[in-house]
Amino acid sequence: MKFRVERDALADAVAWTAKSLPSRPSVPVLAGVMLRVTDGRLQVSGFDYEVSSQVSVEVQADADGAALVSGRLLAEITKALPAKPVDIAAVGAHLELVCGSARFTLPTMPVEDYPSLPEMPSSAGTVDAAAFAAAVAQVAIAAGRDETLPMMTGVRIELNGSSMAMLATDRYRLAMREMEWNPDDPGISLNSLVPAKTLNDTAKTLGPLGGSVTLALSQGNAGEGMIGFAGGTRRTTSRLLDGANYPPVRSLFPASHNAEARVGVAALVEVVRRVALVAERTTPVLLSFSEDGLVVEAGGTEEARASEAMEATFTGEGLTIGFNPQYLIDGLQNLGSPNAVLSFVDAFKPAVISPASENGEIVPGYRYLIMPIRVTR
């Protein structure tokens, strides 16, 4: 294998592939990225039996072939190279990389020991790349991080005709985003539970490429339990989580509310951040709503206290409600809107945060539900 490639294209491809490699691989070869040159194109691949990543790059090829090298090391090296074309050649059990006057020799691993990448499932449809990336970011923040509850670490994707819904919860908050997409089959009705980290990383990478993302989902038995995403020259597959017993979380959204507040997102985020400086890790911030506006307060150790008043338009009986400050900030920052509507049933039931237009109307599509923390005053 011998080829020349642009430095930026190589660095991007290797960095993206290496990102999903396991930090503690079960077998050494899984820490590698596969470089394979055929017909003037370089394919950079990674696979850990859960997630596969593949990207192709145009190169000037002198000889086809394949080599398997440490992904993390190659990513560090390519990122640090000068802005010049890179010459790469497989020589015996080593990979030689030359860029300007910089020269690296890396040991290779046996190509034949590397597992075959899974095939992409059949295409289910396409969705706008930028809109998809934004939607995933809004939902993935609410997914759980606790690996002992794998179901909660996923984002549930519900496909019904031309409607796509994404939901995630860690039992303390719930995010839901609904959007339009272009299904191959107008009568499609599929649900899948995708690992949130993989989905978020993939969407973040495919979003800036523009165009559309192809969603590939197994229907029937072929490739069951797998989802694929393709955009530009990149493709990713991921194993699905078992979502058979995923809780009916939509029912958590209250059917009606007794009070409503309209606030500026940036102002509320700033106030909560400031006031939370005195709060301990498990201490909530208190939001007291009345006709006069909003007062945010918190108390910490050794009598440390903070409070700040800000403008808010409030309708309903005045109430004081406590929230985890970080969960509240996460929800506000991902609304994608300068204004927010907070809807309440009472101080002990979940509140719903929705994006709002300039005139205070709720913008449909995204809702963020947050559980209150009971406080004794």
C-alpha positions as CSV (number, residue, x, y, z in Angstrom):
1,M,0.0,0.0,0.0
2,K,1.4,3.4,-1.0
3,F,-0.4,6.7,-1.4
4,R,-0.3,10.5,-1.1
5,V,-3.2,12.4,0.6
6,E,-4.0,15.9,1.7
7,R,-3.1,16.5,5.4
8,D,-6.4,18.0,6.5
9,A,-8.5,15.3,4.8
10,L,-6.4,12.6,6.4
11,A,-6.5,14.2,9.9
12,D,-10.3,14.6,9.8
13,A,-10.9,11.1,8.7
14,V,-8.6,9.5,11.3
15,A,-9.8,11.7,14.1
16,W,-13.5,10.9,13.4
17,T,-12.8,7.2,13.2
18,A,-10.5,7.1,16.2
19,K,-13.1,8.9,18.3
20,S,-15.3,5.9,18.6
21,L,-12.5,3.4,19.4
22,P,-12.6,1.7,22.8
23,S,-10.1,3.0,25.4
24,R,-9.8,-0.5,26.8
25,P,-10.2,-2.9,23.9
26,S,-11.1,-6.5,24.6
27,V,-8.5,-7.5,21.9
28,P,-5.5,-5.3,20.8
29,V,-6.6,-5.1,17.1
30,L,-9.8,-3.2,18.1
31,A,-7.7,-0.2,19.1
32,G,-6.6,0.0,15.5
33,V,-7.9,1.9,12.5
34,M,-7.9,0.1,9.2
35,L,-6.4,2.0,6.2
36,R,-7.4,0.4,2.9
37,V,-6.6,1.8,-0.5
38,T,-8.6,0.7,-3.6
39,D,-9.3,2.5,-6.9
40,G,-7.8,5.8,-5.8
41,R,-9.8,6.0,-2.6
42,L,-8.6,5.5,1.0
43,Q,-11.1,4.0,3.4
44,V,-10.4,4.6,7.1
45,S,-12.4,2.2,9.3
46,G,-12.9,1.5,13.0
47,F,-15.0,-1.2,14.7
48,D,-15.4,-2.4,18.3
49,Y,-18.2,-4.9,17.8
50,E,-20.7,-2.2,19.0
51,V,-20.1,0.8,16.7
52,S,-18.5,0.9,13.3
53,S,-17.2,4.0,11.6
54,Q,-16.0,4.4,8.0
55,V,-15.0,7.4,5.9
56,S,-13.5,7.5,2.4
57,V,-11.0,10.1,1.1
58,E,-9.6,10.7,-2.4
59,V,-5.9,9.9,-2.6
60,Q,-3.2,9.6,-5.3
61,A,-2.5,5.9,-5.0
62,D,0.7,4.2,-6.2
63,A,-0.2,0.8,-4.8
64,D,-3.5,-0.7,-3.3
65,G,-3.4,-2.5,0.0
66,A,-4.3,-2.3,3.6
67,A,-2.7,-1.6,7.0
68,L,-3.9,-1.7,10.6
69,V,-2.3,0.8,13.0
70,S,-3.1,2.3,16.4
71,G,-6.0,4.7,15.9
72,R,-5.3,7.0,18.8
73,L,-1.6,7.4,18.0
74,L,-2.3,8.0,14.3
75,A,-4.9,10.6,15.2
76,E,-2.4,12.4,17.4
77,I,0.3,12.3,14.7
78,T,-1.9,13.5,11.8
79,K,-3.3,16.3,13.9
80,A,0.2,17.6,14.6
81,L,1.6,17.3,11.0
82,P,2.6,20.5,9.0
83,A,0.1,21.7,6.3
84,K,1.7,19.7,3.5
85,P,0.7,16.5,1.5
86,V,1.3,13.3,3.4
87,D,3.0,10.2,1.9
88,I,2.1,6.9,3.5
89,A,3.5,3.5,2.6
90,A,3.2,0.0,4.2
91,V,6.7,-1.5,4.5
92,G,6.8,-4.9,6.0
93,A,5.4,-4.8,9.5
94,H,5.5,-1.0,9.6
95,L,3.7,2.0,8.3
96,E,5.9,4.9,7.1
97,L,4.4,8.4,7.1
98,V,6.3,11.3,5.6
99,C,5.0,14.9,5.7
100,G,7.5,17.7,4.7
101,S,10.6,16.9,6.8
102,A,8.7,15.0,9.4
103,R,8.9,11.2,9.2
104,F,7.2,8.6,11.4
105,T,7.5,4.8,11.4
106,L,4.6,3.0,13.2
107,P,4.2,-0.7,13.9
108,T,1.2,-2.4,12.2
109,M,-1.1,-5.1,13.5
110,P,-2.1,-8.2,11.5
111,V,-4.9,-7.1,9.0
112,E,-6.3,-10.7,8.9
113,D,-7.1,-10.5,12.7
114,Y,-9.4,-7.5,12.2
115,P,-13.1,-8.2,12.2
116,S,-15.2,-7.5,9.2
117,L,-17.3,-4.3,9.4
118,P,-21.1,-5.0,9.5
119,E,-23.1,-4.2,6.4
120,M,-25.3,-1.1,6.5
121,P,-29.0,-2.1,7.1
122,S,-31.4,-1.1,4.4
123,S,-32.3,2.6,4.0
124,A,-35.4,3.7,5.9
125,G,-35.3,7.4,4.6
126,T,-33.5,10.7,4.8
127,V,-33.5,13.7,7.1
128,D,-31.9,17.2,6.8
129,A,-28.4,16.9,8.3
130,A,-28.3,20.2,10.2
131,A,-31.9,19.8,11.5
132,F,-31.1,16.3,12.6
133,A,-27.9,17.3,14.4
134,A,-29.8,20.1,16.3
135,A,-32.6,17.8,17.3
136,V,-30.3,15.1,18.6
137,A,-28.4,17.6,20.7
138,Q,-31.7,18.8,22.2
139,V,-32.6,15.3,23.2
140,A,-29.4,13.5,24.1
141,I,-28.7,15.8,27.1
142,A,-31.5,14.1,29.0
143,A,-30.2,10.6,28.4
144,G,-28.8,8.7,31.5
145,R,-25.1,8.1,32.0
146,D,-25.5,5.1,34.4
147,E,-24.3,2.0,32.5
148,T,-26.1,-0.2,35.0
149,L,-29.4,1.0,33.5
150,P,-28.5,0.6,29.8
151,M,-32.1,1.4,28.7
152,M,-31.9,4.9,30.1
153,T,-28.6,5.6,28.2
154,G,-30.4,5.5,24.9
155,V,-32.4,7.9,22.7
156,R,-35.7,6.3,21.5
157,I,-36.4,7.1,17.9
158,E,-40.0,6.7,16.8
159,L,-40.7,6.7,13.1
160,N,-44.4,7.0,12.0
161,G,-44.9,8.0,8.4
162,S,-43.2,11.3,7.8
163,S,-43.0,12.1,11.5
164,M,-39.9,11.4,13.6
165,A,-39.9,11.7,17.4
166,M,-36.8,11.4,19.6
167,L,-37.1,10.9,23.4
168,A,-34.6,10.5,26.2
169,T,-34.8,10.4,30.0
170,D,-32.6,9.7,33.0
171,R,-35.7,9.6,35.3
172,Y,-35.1,13.1,36.5
173,R,-35.8,14.9,33.2
174,L,-37.2,14.0,29.9
175,A,-36.6,15.6,26.5
176,M,-38.8,15.1,23.4
177,R,-38.3,16.5,19.9
178,E,-40.7,15.9,17.0
179,M,-39.7,16.7,13.4
180,E,-40.5,15.9,9.8
181,W,-38.3,13.5,7.7
182,N,-38.5,11.7,4.3
183,P,-39.3,8.0,4.7
184,D,-38.7,5.6,1.9
185,D,-42.0,3.9,2.9
186,P,-44.8,6.4,3.7
187,G,-46.4,3.8,6.0
188,I,-43.3,3.1,8.1
189,S,-43.9,2.5,11.8
190,L,-40.6,1.6,13.7
191,N,-39.2,2.3,17.1
192,S,-35.6,1.9,18.1
193,L,-33.4,2.7,21.1
194,V,-30.0,4.1,20.0
195,P,-27.0,4.6,22.5
196,A,-27.2,8.4,23.1
197,K,-23.4,8.9,23.0
198,T,-23.0,7.2,19.6
199,L,-26.1,9.1,18.2
200,N,-24.8,12.4,19.5
201,D,-21.3,12.0,18.2
202,T,-22.5,10.9,14.8
203,A,-25.0,13.7,14.4
204,K,-22.4,16.3,15.5
205,T,-20.1,15.1,12.7
206,L,-22.7,14.7,10.0
207,G,-24.6,18.0,10.7
208,P,-21.9,20.4,9.5
209,L,-21.5,18.4,6.3
210,G,-24.9,19.7,5.1
211,G,-27.2,17.9,2.7
212,S,-29.1,15.0,4.1
213,V,-28.4,12.0,6.4
214,T,-29.6,8.6,5.4
215,L,-31.1,6.6,8.2
216,A,-30.7,2.8,7.8
217,L,-32.8,0.5,10.0
218,S,-33.3,-3.2,10.0
219,Q,-36.9,-4.1,9.1
220,G,-37.6,-7.7,9.7
221,N,-34.8,-10.1,10.5
222,A,-32.0,-8.9,8.2
223,G,-29.6,-6.9,10.3
224,E,-32.0,-6.9,13.3
225,G,-30.8,-4.8,16.2
226,M,-28.7,-2.4,14.2
227,I,-29.0,1.2,12.9
228,G,-26.9,3.0,10.3
229,F,-26.3,6.6,9.4
230,A,-24.7,7.8,6.2
231,G,-23.8,11.4,5.1
232,G,-21.3,12.6,2.6
233,T,-18.4,10.1,2.6
234,R,-19.1,8.9,6.2
235,R,-21.1,6.1,7.5
236,T,-21.6,4.7,11.0
237,T,-23.5,1.6,12.3
238,S,-24.4,1.0,15.9
239,R,-25.9,-1.9,17.8
240,L,-29.3,-0.9,19.2
241,L,-30.2,-1.2,22.9
242,D,-33.0,-3.4,24.0
243,G,-35.9,-1.1,24.2
244,A,-38.7,-3.7,24.5
245,N,-39.6,-2.5,28.0
246,Y,-38.9,1.2,27.5
247,P,-41.3,3.1,29.8
248,P,-44.3,5.0,28.3
249,V,-42.6,8.3,29.0
250,R,-44.9,10.5,26.9
251,S,-47.6,10.0,29.6
252,L,-45.4,12.0,32.0
253,F,-46.2,15.3,30.1
254,P,-49.1,16.8,32.0
255,A,-52.4,17.2,30.0
256,S,-52.9,20.6,31.4
257,H,-51.3,23.2,33.6
258,N,-52.3,25.7,36.3
259,A,-49.6,28.3,36.0
260,E,-47.3,29.6,33.3
261,A,-44.2,31.8,33.2
262,R,-42.5,33.5,30.3
263,V,-38.8,34.4,30.7
264,G,-35.8,35.3,28.7
265,V,-33.5,32.3,28.3
266,A,-30.1,34.0,28.5
267,A,-31.1,36.1,31.5
268,L,-32.5,33.1,33.5
269,V,-29.4,30.9,32.7
270,E,-27.1,33.7,34.0
271,V,-29.1,34.2,37.2
272,V,-29.3,30.5,37.9
273,R,-25.6,30.1,37.3
274,R,-24.8,33.0,39.7
275,V,-27.2,31.9,42.5
276,A,-26.1,28.3,42.3
277,L,-22.5,29.2,43.2
278,V,-23.5,28.9,46.9
279,A,-25.5,25.7,46.4
280,E,-24.0,22.3,47.2
281,R,-24.0,19.5,44.7
282,T,-27.4,18.1,45.8
283,T,-29.0,21.5,46.7
284,P,-31.7,22.8,44.4
285,V,-32.2,26.4,43.3
286,L,-35.6,27.8,44.3
287,L,-37.7,29.7,41.8
288,S,-40.4,31.8,43.3
289,F,-42.9,33.1,40.8
290,S,-45.5,35.8,41.4
291,E,-47.2,38.7,39.6
292,D,-44.1,40.8,40.4
293,G,-41.8,38.4,38.5
294,L,-39.3,35.8,39.5
295,V,-36.9,35.5,42.5
296,V,-34.2,32.8,42.2
297,E,-32.5,31.7,45.5
298,A,-30.2,29.1,46.9
299,G,-28.6,28.2,50.2
300,G,-25.4,26.3,50.9
301,T,-23.2,25.4,53.8
302,E,-22.4,27.6,56.7
303,E,-25.3,29.9,56.1
304,A,-24.2,30.9,52.6
305,R,-27.2,32.2,50.7
306,A,-27.9,34.0,47.4
307,S,-30.9,35.4,45.8
308,E,-31.6,37.5,42.7
309,A,-34.8,38.9,41.2
310,M,-35.5,39.1,37.5
311,E,-38.3,39.9,35.1
312,A,-40.8,37.3,34.2
313,T,-44.4,37.3,33.0
314,F,-46.4,34.9,35.3
315,T,-50.0,33.8,35.2
316,G,-51.7,31.6,37.9
317,E,-51.3,31.1,41.6
318,G,-47.9,32.2,42.9
319,L,-45.6,29.2,43.6
320,T,-42.1,28.3,44.7
321,I,-40.5,25.3,43.1
322,G,-37.0,23.7,43.4
323,F,-34.8,22.3,40.6
324,N,-31.4,20.8,40.1
325,P,-29.6,23.9,38.7
326,Q,-27.6,22.0,36.0
327,Y,-30.7,20.2,34.7
328,L,-32.5,23.5,34.5
329,I,-29.6,25.1,32.6
330,D,-29.3,22.1,30.2
331,G,-33.0,22.4,29.3
332,L,-32.9,26.2,28.8
333,Q,-29.7,26.2,26.7
334,N,-31.0,23.6,24.3
335,L,-34.3,25.3,23.5
336,G,-32.9,27.0,20.4
337,S,-35.0,30.0,21.3
338,P,-34.3,33.3,23.1
339,N,-37.5,32.9,25.1
340,A,-39.0,30.1,27.2
341,V,-42.4,29.2,28.6
342,L,-42.4,27.2,31.9
343,S,-45.6,25.4,32.6
344,F,-46.5,24.2,36.1
345,V,-49.2,22.0,37.6
346,D,-48.0,22.6,41.2
347,A,-44.7,22.8,43.1
348,F,-44.5,19.0,43.4
349,K,-45.3,17.8,39.9
350,P,-43.0,17.9,36.8
351,A,-42.6,21.3,35.0
352,V,-42.4,21.6,31.3
353,I,-40.0,24.0,29.5
354,S,-40.9,24.9,25.9
355,P,-39.3,27.3,23.4
356,A,-41.3,30.5,22.7
357,S,-41.4,33.1,19.9
358,E,-40.9,36.8,20.4
359,N,-44.6,37.3,21.2
360,G,-44.5,34.6,23.8
361,E,-46.3,31.9,21.8
362,I,-45.0,28.3,22.4
363,V,-43.1,27.0,19.4
364,P,-44.1,23.3,18.8
365,G,-41.6,20.5,18.3
366,Y,-39.5,20.5,21.5
367,R,-40.4,19.9,25.2
368,Y,-38.2,19.4,28.2
369,L,-39.8,18.0,31.3
370,I,-37.9,18.4,34.6
371,M,-38.8,16.9,38.0
372,P,-38.9,19.3,41.0
373,I,-36.9,18.7,44.1
374,R,-39.0,18.9,47.3
375,V,-37.7,21.5,49.7
376,T,-38.6,22.4,53.2
377,R,-38.4,26.1,54.0
